């Protein structure tokens, strides 16, 4: 999984507990994040987060279980907003790419 990021400071302190317990639709609205379906369907790809100016988008692949989409969305949000998050289970990993790597 990849994370293209240009970090932004949230308007209020976001906590690990809040990211893990808030209803996901409410959390996305609060953080001004759009959740879209990715066109990438590779089995090991679980999602990406991109911030460009004031726009933040989470793109998750179609057809994945709800629990996986929820877990990955929350983990990407935590990473994007520099909030400490618990380790992902099993083989799930977050990989961060610097913006200049994506421009090539």
MOTAGI-V278920 format. One line per field, one symbol per residue. ss: DSSP state (a for helix, b for strand, c for the rest). burial: I if it has 9 or more other ideal C-beta (glycine too) atoms within 8 Angstrom, else O. A space follows every 10 residues. Layout:
# MOTAGI-V278920
ss: ???
burial: ???
This chain:
# MOTAGI-V278920
ss: cbbbbccccc cccccaaaaa accaaaaaaa acbbbbbbcc cccccccbbb bbccbbbbbb bccccaaaaa aaaaaaaaaa cccccccccc ccccbbbbaa aacc
burial: IOIIIOOOOO OOOIOIOIII OIOIOOIIOO IOIOOOOIOO IOOOIIIIII IOOOOIIIII IOOOOOOIII IIIIIIIIII IOIOIOOIOO OIOIOOIOIO OOOO
